[in-house]
Amino acid sequence: MTSFRQRTLRLLLGGAAGTAFLTATPALIPDTAPRSSAQPCVNGVIPWNPYVVNCNLPPRGPRVRGAAPDAGAIIACRNRPGCLSWYVNGP
């Protein structure tokens, strides 16, 4: 009977220690979640939107109406008739 009590007590103490460890560990570790911050550019090209600033391409110069489009506009307007002319000649 003593061995049964010892086994039961050992099992209960082990379970209590495991539960205490699992609940205390997150409380002791500081929150390391990344902070959300807005970037001035996106990582990739969005189709049909040549105005989005892309992080992977060189920085854009000042946009002049009628001037040649930049690389982001060319990639975003690929296979879209009228998109580049709207970007170059539009407001």
Backbone atoms as SQL, in Angstrom:
CREATE TABLE atoms (id INTEGER PRIMARY KEY, chain TEXT, resi INTEGER, resn TEXT, atom TEXT, x REAL, y REAL, z REAL);
INSERT INTO atoms VALUES
  (1, 'A', 1, 'MET', 'N', 0.817, -1.189, 0.000),
  (2, 'A', 1, 'MET', 'CA', 0.000, 0.000, 0.000),
  (3, 'A', 1, 'MET', 'C', 0.866, 1.262, 0.000),
  (4, 'A', 2, 'THR', 'N', 1.995, 1.184, 0.655),
  (5, 'A', 2, 'THR', 'CA', 2.875, 2.354, 0.695),
  (6, 'A', 2, 'THR', 'C', 3.408, 2.667, -0.692),
  (7, 'A', 3, 'SER', 'N', 3.720, 1.651, -1.482),
  (8, 'A', 3, 'SER', 'CA', 4.244, 1.915, -2.821),
  (9, 'A', 3, 'SER', 'C', 3.165, 2.569, -3.693),
  (10, 'A', 4, 'PHE', 'N', 1.904, 2.194, -3.492),
  (11, 'A', 4, 'PHE', 'CA', 0.815, 2.820, -4.244),
  (12, 'A', 4, 'PHE', 'C', 0.702, 4.298, -3.873),
  (13, 'A', 5, 'ARG', 'N', 0.805, 4.611, -2.579),
  (14, 'A', 5, 'ARG', 'CA', 0.740, 6.003, -2.124),
  (15, 'A', 5, 'ARG', 'C', 1.943, 6.792, -2.637),
  (16, 'A', 6, 'GLN', 'N', 3.096, 6.166, -2.625),
  (17, 'A', 6, 'GLN', 'CA', 4.291, 6.859, -3.107),
  (18, 'A', 6, 'GLN', 'C', 4.185, 7.156, -4.606),
  (19, 'A', 7, 'ARG', 'N', 3.684, 6.209, -5.359),
  (20, 'A', 7, 'ARG', 'CA', 3.507, 6.425, -6.799),
  (21, 'A', 7, 'ARG', 'C', 2.494, 7.539, -7.058),
  (22, 'A', 8, 'THR', 'N', 1.392, 7.495, -6.325),
  (23, 'A', 8, 'THR', 'CA', 0.356, 8.512, -6.502),
  (24, 'A', 8, 'THR', 'C', 0.883, 9.885, -6.109),
  (25, 'A', 9, 'LEU', 'N', 1.584, 9.939, -4.967),
  (26, 'A', 9, 'LEU', 'CA', 2.141, 11.203, -4.507),
  (27, 'A', 9, 'LEU', 'C', 3.182, 11.727, -5.502),
  (28, 'A', 10, 'ARG', 'N', 4.023, 10.845, -6.016),
  (29, 'A', 10, 'ARG', 'CA', 5.035, 11.237, -6.992),
  (30, 'A', 10, 'ARG', 'C', 4.374, 11.763, -8.270),
  (31, 'A', 11, 'LEU', 'N', 3.319, 11.114, -8.707),
  (32, 'A', 11, 'LEU', 'CA', 2.601, 11.549, -9.901),
  (33, 'A', 11, 'LEU', 'C', 1.941, 12.909, -9.678),
  (34, 'A', 12, 'LEU', 'N', 1.314, 13.103, -8.534),
  (35, 'A', 12, 'LEU', 'CA', 0.669, 14.378, -8.236),
  (36, 'A', 12, 'LEU', 'C', 1.688, 15.509, -8.108),
  (37, 'A', 13, 'LEU', 'N', 2.805, 15.250, -7.432),
  (38, 'A', 13, 'LEU', 'CA', 3.837, 16.272, -7.288),
  (39, 'A', 13, 'LEU', 'C', 4.480, 16.603, -8.639),
  (40, 'A', 14, 'GLY', 'N', 4.689, 15.602, -9.462),
  (41, 'A', 14, 'GLY', 'CA', 5.238, 15.843, -10.798),
  (42, 'A', 14, 'GLY', 'C', 4.286, 16.667, -11.655),
  (43, 'A', 15, 'GLY', 'N', 3.000, 16.347, -11.574),
  (44, 'A', 15, 'GLY', 'CA', 2.001, 17.120, -12.319),
  (45, 'A', 15, 'GLY', 'C', 1.914, 18.553, -11.828),
  (46, 'A', 16, 'ALA', 'N', 1.968, 18.733, -10.498),
  (47, 'A', 16, 'ALA', 'CA', 1.918, 20.084, -9.933),
  (48, 'A', 16, 'ALA', 'C', 3.163, 20.878, -10.328),
  (49, 'A', 17, 'ALA', 'N', 4.328, 20.234, -10.304),
  (50, 'A', 17, 'ALA', 'CA', 5.559, 20.922, -10.690),
  (51, 'A', 17, 'ALA', 'C', 5.524, 21.299, -12.179),
  (52, 'A', 18, 'GLY', 'N', 5.034, 20.403, -13.017),
  (53, 'A', 18, 'GLY', 'CA', 4.924, 20.699, -14.447),
  (54, 'A', 18, 'GLY', 'C', 3.956, 21.841, -14.718),
  (55, 'A', 19, 'THR', 'N', 2.827, 21.829, -14.021),
  (56, 'A', 19, 'THR', 'CA', 1.847, 22.901, -14.186),
  (57, 'A', 19, 'THR', 'C', 2.421, 24.232, -13.720),
  (58, 'A', 20, 'ALA', 'N', 3.114, 24.216, -12.580),
  (59, 'A', 20, 'ALA', 'CA', 3.724, 25.446, -12.070),
  (60, 'A', 20, 'ALA', 'C', 4.782, 25.964, -13.042),
  (61, 'A', 21, 'PHE', 'N', 5.559, 25.078, -13.619),
  (62, 'A', 21, 'PHE', 'CA', 6.590, 25.491, -14.575),
  (63, 'A', 21, 'PHE', 'C', 5.967, 26.103, -15.827),
  (64, 'A', 22, 'LEU', 'N', 4.918, 25.454, -16.339),
  (65, 'A', 22, 'LEU', 'CA', 4.303, 25.938, -17.569),
  (66, 'A', 22, 'LEU', 'C', 3.553, 27.251, -17.380),
  (67, 'A', 23, 'THR', 'N', 3.050, 27.512, -16.188),
  (68, 'A', 23, 'THR', 'CA', 2.345, 28.774, -15.963),
  (69, 'A', 23, 'THR', 'C', 3.289, 29.895, -15.541),
  (70, 'A', 24, 'ALA', 'N', 4.392, 29.565, -14.879),
  (71, 'A', 24, 'ALA', 'CA', 5.308, 30.606, -14.409),
  (72, 'A', 24, 'ALA', 'C', 6.278, 31.058, -15.496),
  (73, 'A', 25, 'THR', 'N', 6.627, 30.195, -16.414),
  (74, 'A', 25, 'THR', 'CA', 7.609, 30.546, -17.443),
  (75, 'A', 25, 'THR', 'C', 7.146, 31.707, -18.325),
  (76, 'A', 26, 'PRO', 'N', 5.936, 31.706, -18.863),
  (77, 'A', 26, 'PRO', 'CA', 5.523, 32.860, -19.683),
  (78, 'A', 26, 'PRO', 'C', 5.454, 34.159, -18.886),
  (79, 'A', 27, 'ALA', 'N', 5.181, 34.076, -17.600),
  (80, 'A', 27, 'ALA', 'CA', 5.114, 35.291, -16.791),
  (81, 'A', 27, 'ALA', 'C', 6.501, 35.883, -16.568),
  (82, 'A', 28, 'LEU', 'N', 7.532, 35.063, -16.571),
  (83, 'A', 28, 'LEU', 'CA', 8.885, 35.552, -16.323),
  (84, 'A', 28, 'LEU', 'C', 9.584, 36.057, -17.579),
  (85, 'A', 29, 'ILE', 'N', 9.170, 35.570, -18.732),
  (86, 'A', 29, 'ILE', 'CA', 9.796, 35.974, -19.994),
  (87, 'A', 29, 'ILE', 'C', 9.113, 37.245, -20.491),
  (88, 'A', 30, 'PRO', 'N', 9.879, 38.293, -20.784),
  (89, 'A', 30, 'PRO', 'CA', 9.256, 39.532, -21.267),
  (90, 'A', 30, 'PRO', 'C', 8.659, 39.335, -22.660),
  (91, 'A', 31, 'ASP', 'N', 7.671, 40.135, -22.956),
  (92, 'A', 31, 'ASP', 'CA', 7.003, 40.055, -24.250),
  (93, 'A', 31, 'ASP', 'C', 7.948, 40.564, -25.336),
  (94, 'A', 32, 'THR', 'N', 8.259, 39.716, -26.300),
  (95, 'A', 32, 'THR', 'CA', 9.192, 40.085, -27.363),
  (96, 'A', 32, 'THR', 'C', 8.503, 40.157, -28.719),
  (97, 'A', 33, 'ALA', 'N', 7.219, 40.474, -28.715),
  (98, 'A', 33, 'ALA', 'CA', 6.498, 40.568, -29.977),
  (99, 'A', 33, 'ALA', 'C', 7.014, 41.764, -30.769),
  (100, 'A', 34, 'PRO', 'N', 7.144, 41.621, -32.076),
  (101, 'A', 34, 'PRO', 'CA', 7.633, 42.749, -32.874),
  (102, 'A', 34, 'PRO', 'C', 6.621, 43.888, -32.869),
  (103, 'A', 35, 'ARG', 'N', 7.133, 45.077, -32.843),
  (104, 'A', 35, 'ARG', 'CA', 6.262, 46.246, -32.864),
  (105, 'A', 35, 'ARG', 'C', 5.864, 46.530, -34.297),
  (106, 'A', 36, 'SER', 'N', 4.612, 46.835, -34.475),
  (107, 'A', 36, 'SER', 'CA', 4.157, 47.131, -35.828),
  (108, 'A', 36, 'SER', 'C', 4.471, 48.584, -36.147),
  (109, 'A', 37, 'SER', 'N', 5.061, 48.772, -37.288),
  (110, 'A', 37, 'SER', 'CA', 5.375, 50.122, -37.736),
  (111, 'A', 37, 'SER', 'C', 5.132, 50.194, -39.237),
  (112, 'A', 38, 'ALA', 'N', 4.632, 51.297, -39.651),
  (113, 'A', 38, 'ALA', 'CA', 4.345, 51.467, -41.068),
  (114, 'A', 38, 'ALA', 'C', 5.631, 51.790, -41.814),
  (115, 'A', 39, 'GLN', 'N', 5.880, 51.062, -42.864),
  (116, 'A', 39, 'GLN', 'CA', 7.045, 51.335, -43.691),
  (117, 'A', 39, 'GLN', 'C', 6.635, 52.289, -44.809),
  (118, 'A', 40, 'PRO', 'N', 7.558, 53.108, -45.261),
  (119, 'A', 40, 'PRO', 'CA', 7.214, 54.024, -46.346),
  (120, 'A', 40, 'PRO', 'C', 7.145, 53.332, -47.706),
  (121, 'A', 41, 'CYS', 'N', 7.391, 52.020, -47.732),
  (122, 'A', 41, 'CYS', 'CA', 7.361, 51.302, -49.000),
  (123, 'A', 41, 'CYS', 'C', 6.850, 49.883, -48.760),
  (124, 'A', 42, 'VAL', 'N', 6.502, 49.214, -49.849),
  (125, 'A', 42, 'VAL', 'CA', 6.042, 47.829, -49.772),
  (126, 'A', 42, 'VAL', 'C', 7.124, 46.919, -50.335),
  (127, 'A', 43, 'ASN', 'N', 7.104, 45.685, -49.914),
  (128, 'A', 43, 'ASN', 'CA', 8.102, 44.727, -50.375),
  (129, 'A', 43, 'ASN', 'C', 7.511, 43.928, -51.527),
  (130, 'A', 44, 'GLY', 'N', 7.531, 44.484, -52.691),
  (131, 'A', 44, 'GLY', 'CA', 6.978, 43.828, -53.862),
  (132, 'A', 44, 'GLY', 'C', 6.233, 44.832, -54.724),
  (133, 'A', 45, 'VAL', 'N', 5.792, 44.395, -55.869),
  (134, 'A', 45, 'VAL', 'CA', 5.074, 45.259, -56.795),
  (135, 'A', 45, 'VAL', 'C', 3.612, 44.869, -56.776),
  (136, 'A', 46, 'ILE', 'N', 2.747, 45.854, -56.677),
  (137, 'A', 46, 'ILE', 'CA', 1.310, 45.608, -56.691),
  (138, 'A', 46, 'ILE', 'C', 0.814, 45.868, -58.108),
  (139, 'A', 47, 'PRO', 'N', 0.245, 44.856, -58.767),
  (140, 'A', 47, 'PRO', 'CA', -0.237, 45.057, -60.135),
  (141, 'A', 47, 'PRO', 'C', -1.314, 46.137, -60.196),
  (142, 'A', 48, 'TRP', 'N', -1.337, 46.869, -61.258),
  (143, 'A', 48, 'TRP', 'CA', -2.289, 47.936, -61.543),
  (144, 'A', 48, 'TRP', 'C', -2.121, 49.149, -60.629),
  (145, 'A', 49, 'ASN', 'N', -1.091, 49.187, -59.801),
  (146, 'A', 49, 'ASN', 'CA', -0.885, 50.349, -58.943),
  (147, 'A', 49, 'ASN', 'C', 0.555, 50.835, -59.085),
  (148, 'A', 50, 'PRO', 'N', 0.843, 51.646, -60.091),
  (149, 'A', 50, 'PRO', 'CA', 2.214, 52.100, -60.301),
  (150, 'A', 50, 'PRO', 'C', 2.658, 53.167, -59.309),
  (151, 'A', 51, 'TYR', 'N', 1.751, 53.679, -58.480),
  (152, 'A', 51, 'TYR', 'CA', 2.095, 54.749, -57.546),
  (153, 'A', 51, 'TYR', 'C', 2.678, 54.239, -56.234),
  (154, 'A', 52, 'VAL', 'N', 2.602, 52.948, -55.975),
  (155, 'A', 52, 'VAL', 'CA', 3.126, 52.387, -54.730),
  (156, 'A', 52, 'VAL', 'C', 4.647, 52.406, -54.768),
  (157, 'A', 53, 'VAL', 'N', 5.254, 52.878, -53.682),
  (158, 'A', 53, 'VAL', 'CA', 6.717, 52.919, -53.593),
  (159, 'A', 53, 'VAL', 'C', 7.209, 51.536, -53.200),
  (160, 'A', 54, 'ASN', 'N', 8.157, 51.004, -53.954),
  (161, 'A', 54, 'ASN', 'CA', 8.656, 49.652, -53.756),
  (162, 'A', 54, 'ASN', 'C', 10.016, 49.695, -53.069),
  (163, 'A', 55, 'CYS', 'N', 10.208, 48.852, -52.055),
  (164, 'A', 55, 'CYS', 'CA', 11.482, 48.809, -51.323),
  (165, 'A', 55, 'CYS', 'C', 12.604, 48.174, -52.144),
  (166, 'A', 56, 'ASN', 'N', 12.267, 47.317, -53.101),
  (167, 'A', 56, 'ASN', 'CA', 13.282, 46.569, -53.838),
  (168, 'A', 56, 'ASN', 'C', 13.862, 47.330, -55.025),
  (169, 'A', 57, 'LEU', 'N', 13.239, 48.414, -55.424),
  (170, 'A', 57, 'LEU', 'CA', 13.686, 49.167, -56.591),
  (171, 'A', 57, 'LEU', 'C', 14.409, 50.434, -56.152),
  (172, 'A', 58, 'PRO', 'N', 15.208, 51.032, -57.046),
  (173, 'A', 58, 'PRO', 'CA', 15.902, 52.269, -56.677),
  (174, 'A', 58, 'PRO', 'C', 14.909, 53.379, -56.334),
  (175, 'A', 59, 'PRO', 'N', 15.343, 54.361, -55.561),
  (176, 'A', 59, 'PRO', 'CA', 14.425, 55.435, -55.170),
  (177, 'A', 59, 'PRO', 'C', 13.919, 56.211, -56.384),
  (178, 'A', 60, 'ARG', 'N', 12.712, 56.690, -56.267),
  (179, 'A', 60, 'ARG', 'CA', 12.099, 57.433, -57.359),
  (180, 'A', 60, 'ARG', 'C', 12.552, 58.881, -57.343),
  (181, 'A', 61, 'GLY', 'N', 12.714, 59.399, -58.530),
  (182, 'A', 61, 'GLY', 'CA', 12.988, 60.823, -58.655),
  (183, 'A', 61, 'GLY', 'C', 11.671, 61.583, -58.652),
  (184, 'A', 62, 'PRO', 'N', 11.737, 62.892, -58.742),
  (185, 'A', 62, 'PRO', 'CA', 10.493, 63.658, -58.802),
  (186, 'A', 62, 'PRO', 'C', 9.734, 63.327, -60.088),
  (187, 'A', 63, 'ARG', 'N', 8.446, 63.149, -59.962),
  (188, 'A', 63, 'ARG', 'CA', 7.633, 62.752, -61.108),
  (189, 'A', 63, 'ARG', 'C', 7.209, 63.992, -61.886),
  (190, 'A', 64, 'VAL', 'N', 7.548, 63.990, -63.167),
  (191, 'A', 64, 'VAL', 'CA', 7.193, 65.095, -64.054),
  (192, 'A', 64, 'VAL', 'C', 6.215, 64.554, -65.083),
  (193, 'A', 65, 'ARG', 'N', 5.158, 65.292, -65.325),
  (194, 'A', 65, 'ARG', 'CA', 4.149, 64.841, -66.281),
  (195, 'A', 65, 'ARG', 'C', 4.752, 64.737, -67.678),
  (196, 'A', 66, 'GLY', 'N', 4.567, 63.578, -68.300),
  (197, 'A', 66, 'GLY', 'CA', 5.087, 63.329, -69.637),
  (198, 'A', 66, 'GLY', 'C', 6.480, 62.723, -69.654),
  (199, 'A', 67, 'ALA', 'N', 7.127, 62.600, -68.500),
  (200, 'A', 67, 'ALA', 'CA', 8.475, 62.021, -68.443),
  (201, 'A', 67, 'ALA', 'C', 8.390, 60.499, -68.483),
  (202, 'A', 68, 'ALA', 'N', 9.529, 59.880, -68.679),
  (203, 'A', 68, 'ALA', 'CA', 9.575, 58.418, -68.732),
  (204, 'A', 68, 'ALA', 'C', 9.175, 57.828, -67.379),
  (205, 'A', 69, 'PRO', 'N', 8.448, 56.722, -67.380),
  (206, 'A', 69, 'PRO', 'CA', 8.038, 56.103, -66.115),
  (207, 'A', 69, 'PRO', 'C', 9.212, 55.430, -65.418),
  (208, 'A', 70, 'ASP', 'N', 9.095, 55.286, -64.115),
  (209, 'A', 70, 'ASP', 'CA', 10.153, 54.617, -63.356),
  (210, 'A', 70, 'ASP', 'C', 9.970, 53.104, -63.428),
  (211, 'A', 71, 'ALA', 'N', 10.912, 52.370, -62.836),
  (212, 'A', 71, 'ALA', 'CA', 10.902, 50.903, -62.925),
  (213, 'A', 71, 'ALA', 'C', 9.671, 50.303, -62.261),
  (214, 'A', 72, 'GLY', 'N', 9.243, 50.862, -61.139),
  (215, 'A', 72, 'GLY', 'CA', 8.063, 50.332, -60.448),
  (216, 'A', 72, 'GLY', 'C', 6.816, 50.441, -61.295),
  (217, 'A', 73, 'ALA', 'N', 6.660, 51.564, -62.000),
  (218, 'A', 73, 'ALA', 'CA', 5.496, 51.739, -62.863),
  (219, 'A', 73, 'ALA', 'C', 5.545, 50.793, -64.052),
  (220, 'A', 74, 'ILE', 'N', 6.723, 50.591, -64.609),
  (221, 'A', 74, 'ILE', 'CA', 6.846, 49.682, -65.751),
  (222, 'A', 74, 'ILE', 'C', 6.484, 48.260, -65.343),
  (223, 'A', 75, 'ILE', 'N', 6.959, 47.831, -64.181),
  (224, 'A', 75, 'ILE', 'CA', 6.664, 46.471, -63.722),
  (225, 'A', 75, 'ILE', 'C', 5.194, 46.334, -63.345),
  (226, 'A', 76, 'ALA', 'N', 4.637, 47.328, -62.662),
  (227, 'A', 76, 'ALA', 'CA', 3.242, 47.241, -62.223),
  (228, 'A', 76, 'ALA', 'C', 2.278, 47.295, -63.399),
  (229, 'A', 77, 'CYS', 'N', 2.645, 47.991, -64.466),
  (230, 'A', 77, 'CYS', 'CA', 1.755, 48.132, -65.617),
  (231, 'A', 77, 'CYS', 'C', 2.019, 47.109, -66.708),
  (232, 'A', 78, 'ARG', 'N', 2.846, 46.121, -66.426),
  (233, 'A', 78, 'ARG', 'CA', 3.165, 45.104, -67.425),
  (234, 'A', 78, 'ARG', 'C', 1.887, 44.387, -67.865),
  (235, 'A', 79, 'ASN', 'N', 1.705, 44.274, -69.177),
  (236, 'A', 79, 'ASN', 'CA', 0.563, 43.593, -69.803),
  (237, 'A', 79, 'ASN', 'C', -0.777, 44.242, -69.460),
  (238, 'A', 80, 'ARG', 'N', -0.778, 45.530, -69.153),
  (239, 'A', 80, 'ARG', 'CA', -2.011, 46.255, -68.857),
  (240, 'A', 80, 'ARG', 'C', -2.109, 47.430, -69.830),
  (241, 'A', 81, 'PRO', 'N', -2.896, 47.312, -70.888),
  (242, 'A', 81, 'PRO', 'CA', -2.971, 48.394, -71.868),
  (243, 'A', 81, 'PRO', 'C', -3.510, 49.679, -71.229),
  (244, 'A', 82, 'GLY', 'N', -2.863, 50.774, -71.516),
  (245, 'A', 82, 'GLY', 'CA', -3.315, 52.069, -71.028),
  (246, 'A', 82, 'GLY', 'C', -2.803, 52.444, -69.654),
  (247, 'A', 83, 'CYS', 'N', -2.264, 51.504, -68.914),
  (248, 'A', 83, 'CYS', 'CA', -1.814, 51.790, -67.552),
  (249, 'A', 83, 'CYS', 'C', -0.626, 52.745, -67.554),
  (250, 'A', 84, 'LEU', 'N', 0.367, 52.479, -68.401),
  (251, 'A', 84, 'LEU', 'CA', 1.545, 53.348, -68.439),
  (252, 'A', 84, 'LEU', 'C', 1.211, 54.740, -68.959),
  (253, 'A', 85, 'SER', 'N', 0.369, 54.835, -69.970),
  (254, 'A', 85, 'SER', 'CA', 0.020, 56.162, -70.478),
  (255, 'A', 85, 'SER', 'C', -0.770, 56.945, -69.439),
  (256, 'A', 86, 'TRP', 'N', -1.596, 56.258, -68.678),
  (257, 'A', 86, 'TRP', 'CA', -2.333, 56.929, -67.603),
  (258, 'A', 86, 'TRP', 'C', -1.373, 57.404, -66.519),
  (259, 'A', 87, 'TYR', 'N', -0.357, 56.599, -66.218),
  (260, 'A', 87, 'TYR', 'CA', 0.629, 56.978, -65.202),
  (261, 'A', 87, 'TYR', 'C', 1.480, 58.154, -65.676),
  (262, 'A', 88, 'VAL', 'N', 1.920, 58.111, -66.941),
  (263, 'A', 88, 'VAL', 'CA', 2.808, 59.157, -67.459),
  (264, 'A', 88, 'VAL', 'C', 2.052, 60.464, -67.684),
  (265, 'A', 89, 'ASN', 'N', 0.867, 60.398, -68.264),
  (266, 'A', 89, 'ASN', 'CA', 0.145, 61.613, -68.652),
  (267, 'A', 89, 'ASN', 'C', -0.931, 62.030, -67.664),
  (268, 'A', 90, 'GLY', 'N', -1.199, 61.198, -66.679),
  (269, 'A', 90, 'GLY', 'CA', -2.259, 61.511, -65.721),
  (270, 'A', 90, 'GLY', 'C', -1.841, 62.542, -64.690),
  (271, 'A', 91, 'PRO', 'N', -2.743, 62.859, -63.788),
  (272, 'A', 91, 'PRO', 'CA', -2.451, 63.886, -62.776),
  (273, 'A', 91, 'PRO', 'C', -1.390, 63.496, -61.789);
